[in-house]
């Protein structure tokens, strides 16, 4: 078996090869610039626009960059608010409202929870969510009223409220203790 001789390249480049290398370097620089713009969009809280920018980069990206682009595209999708038509049922919309609550986006969470009530009527789940919202914002009176309504519809929320850390500050409140006390 004969060993192959190593390939040896000349130290001198032909003028045509040099221009191709410079053109490739310019393309890579443009791509990196567009990549950085997409990252800046994501940092500025514009995940939808960032996703579009990353999607435009992906087809022409080299492998090492394509992997990063795909990762950031997933991040963009996670941070993008779902469109109104995405919710298949009120449970999904409730989950999204709770996500908004945890992100301290209270106005948006309230809108989602009130939308559930408009669609479903008196929903124990949505009323419980509004009770959580009131607990987060420090409105004890509304919190207890909504919690009482939720428990009135579904007794399961009594136990849930008893162990929910969002109501931790209400543990000493006599009205709260009365609501969640087992009977």
C-alpha positions in Angstrom: 0.0 0.0 0.0 1.4 3.3 -1.1 1.1 6.3 1.1 -0.2 9.4 -0.4 2.1 12.4 -0.6 0.8 15.4 1.4 -0.7 18.2 -0.6 1.6 21.1 -0.9 0.3 24.5 -1.7 2.3 27.3 -3.0 2.9 30.3 -0.7 2.0 32.6 -3.5 -1.6 33.1 -4.4 -2.8 33.9 -7.8 -4.6 37.2 -8.2 -7.8 35.3 -8.9 -7.5 33.3 -5.7 -6.8 36.4 -3.6 -9.8 38.2 -4.8 -12.0 35.1 -4.1 -10.7 35.0 -0.5 -11.3 38.7 -0.1 -14.9 38.3 -1.4 -15.5 35.4 0.9 -14.2 37.4 3.8 -16.5 40.3 2.9 -19.5 37.9 2.8 -18.6 36.5 6.2 -18.3 40.0 7.6 -21.7 40.9 6.2 -23.2 37.8 7.7 -21.6 38.5 11.1 -23.0 42.0 11.0 -26.5 40.8 10.3 -26.1 38.2 13.0 -25.1 40.9 15.5 -28.2 43.0 14.4 -30.4 40.0 15.1 -28.9 39.5 18.5 -29.4 43.2 19.3 -33.1 42.9 18.3 -33.4 40.0 20.7 -31.7 41.9 23.5 -34.0 44.9 22.9 -37.0 42.7 23.5 -38.1 42.2 19.9 -38.1 38.4 19.6 -40.4 38.3 16.6 -38.2 40.6 14.5 -35.1 38.8 15.8 -36.5 35.4 14.7 -37.1 36.8 11.2 -33.6 38.1 11.0 -32.1 34.8 12.2 -34.3 32.9 9.7 -32.9 34.9 6.8 -29.3 34.1 7.9 -29.8 30.4 8.4 -29.7 29.1 4.8 -26.3 30.6 4.0 -24.7 30.3 7.5 -21.6 28.1 8.0 -22.2 25.1 10.3 -20.7 26.6 13.5 -22.9 29.7 13.1 -26.0 27.8 11.9 -26.1 25.9 15.2 -26.0 29.2 17.2 -28.7 30.7 14.9 -31.0 27.7 15.5 -30.5 28.0 19.3 -31.4 31.7 19.2 -34.4 31.0 17.0 -35.7 28.7 19.7 -35.1 31.5 22.3 -37.0 33.9 20.1 -40.0 31.6 19.8 -40.1 31.1 23.6 -40.0 34.8 24.2 -42.5 35.8 21.5 -46.0 36.3 22.8 -48.4 33.9 21.1 -50.9 35.4 18.7 -54.5 35.4 19.8 -55.3 32.5 17.5 -52.7 30.2 19.0 -54.7 29.2 22.0 -56.6 26.0 21.4 -58.5 26.2 24.6 -58.9 28.2 27.8 -56.4 26.0 29.6 -53.6 27.1 27.2 -54.7 30.7 27.6 -54.7 30.3 31.4 -51.1 28.9 31.3 -50.1 31.9 29.2 -51.7 34.3 31.7 -49.8 32.6 34.5 -46.6 33.0 32.5 -47.4 36.7 32.1 -48.0 36.9 35.9 -44.6 35.3 36.6 -43.0 37.8 34.2 -44.7 40.7 36.1 -46.7 41.7 33.1 -49.8 42.2 35.1 -52.0 44.2 32.6 -51.5 41.6 29.9 -52.2 38.8 32.4 -55.4 40.6 33.6 -56.6 41.0 29.9 -56.0 37.2 29.3 -57.8 36.2 32.4 -60.7 38.5 31.8 -60.9 37.2 28.2 -61.3 33.6 29.6 -64.2 34.8 31.8 -65.8 36.4 28.8 -65.5 33.2 26.8 -66.3 30.7 29.6 -68.5 32.7 31.9 -67.5 32.3 35.6 -64.5 30.2 35.3 -63.0 29.0 38.6 -59.6 28.8 37.0 -59.7 32.4 35.7 -61.1 33.7 39.0 -58.2 31.9 40.8 -55.8 33.5 38.3 -57.3 37.0 39.1 -56.9 36.2 42.8 -53.2 35.4 42.2 -52.9 38.7 40.2 -54.4 40.6 43.1 -52.1 38.8 45.6 -49.1 39.8 43.4 -50.1 43.4 43.2 -51.0 43.6 47.0 -54.7 44.1 46.6 -55.8 41.9 49.5 -59.5 42.7 49.2 -59.9 41.8 45.5 -57.7 38.8 46.1 -60.0 37.4 48.8 -63.1 38.2 46.8 -61.8 36.4 43.7 -60.5 33.5 45.7 -63.9 33.1 47.4 -65.6 33.1 44.0 -63.2 30.5 42.6 -63.6 28.2 45.7 -67.4 28.6 45.4 -67.3 27.2 41.9 -64.6 24.5 42.6 -63.6 23.4 46.1 -60.3 22.1 44.7 -59.0 25.7 44.7 -59.3 25.7 48.5 -56.4 23.2 48.9 -54.5 24.8 46.0 -54.7 28.2 47.7 -53.6 26.7 51.0 -50.3 25.5 49.5 -49.8 28.2 46.9 -46.8 30.4 47.8 -48.4 33.4 46.1 -50.8 33.6 49.1 -48.0 33.2 51.7 -48.5 36.8 52.9 -52.2 36.2 53.5 -51.6 33.2 55.8 -52.2 35.4 58.9 -55.4 37.0 57.4 -58.5 35.6 59.2 -60.6 35.7 56.1 -58.0 33.8 54.1 -57.7 31.1 56.8 -61.5 30.8 56.9 -61.6 30.4 53.1 -59.0 27.6 53.0 -59.8 25.9 56.2 -60.9 22.3 55.7 -64.5 21.6 56.7 
